[in-house]
């Protein structure tokens, strides 16, 4: 009988140990799930750091069309640096499309266009409903700030771009932060954003949709970035 009791106690101890180990594994999985949610914000923060630390960024911001009668930005394609400064080609719509070569240094914007004879001329982009493209590269309020200011970011599906596997992260952006980049945006509105990040947590591109031009209807802009450690000089014309 004594032997039977010892065996019973031994069996009970093994069962108890098994249950404790199983509970520990369950807790680890649950903790891992919480960690995955937190890592979305960590990945966006890492993507911001990469942009902020870049010497230069190849950049594009493009929309297919604007609502009828709206003055605004159709596209900006070029290179930016964290001075902040930008050099590239910009197209705006003012009833007709206007193409211009643009150099923007902090608050000063120069444009060279067929509509501005005489070479580069200092212009006020706000008169055309367009942003100052240099603002996109401000390390405090520029595009990189949107990454860490995204509300309720959630990881979604993966997609392929060439050999790269990109993770989709979606969320919402407050209107005042978007308006800091594109002043025509509704400061009180909300903007849906979808980012695609590489496995190295670099931002490849983003799509931002919302009331960029008040009550005229939602507009979608496609944003592309390619950060580089190669410095670029951008100087006044």
BELBEL-V600003 format. One line per field, one symbol per residue. psi: psi as a letter, one per 30 degrees, with the letter a starting at -180 (. if undefined). Layout:
# BELBEL-V600003
psi=???
This chain:
# BELBEL-V600003
psi=eeeeeeeeeeeeeeeeeeeeeeeeeeeeeeeeeeeeeefeeeeeeeeeeeeefkeljkkkjkkelllkgkkakelkkbkllgellkkakkklkhelkkkkkkkkjcfkkkkjlffikgakkkljfffgglljffffgkfegaeefeefgkkhkkkblllkjbfkkkkkklalkkeeeeffejffkjfflkkkkklkklfghkkellkkkaifhbgflkkkkkkkkjklgjkkkjlk.
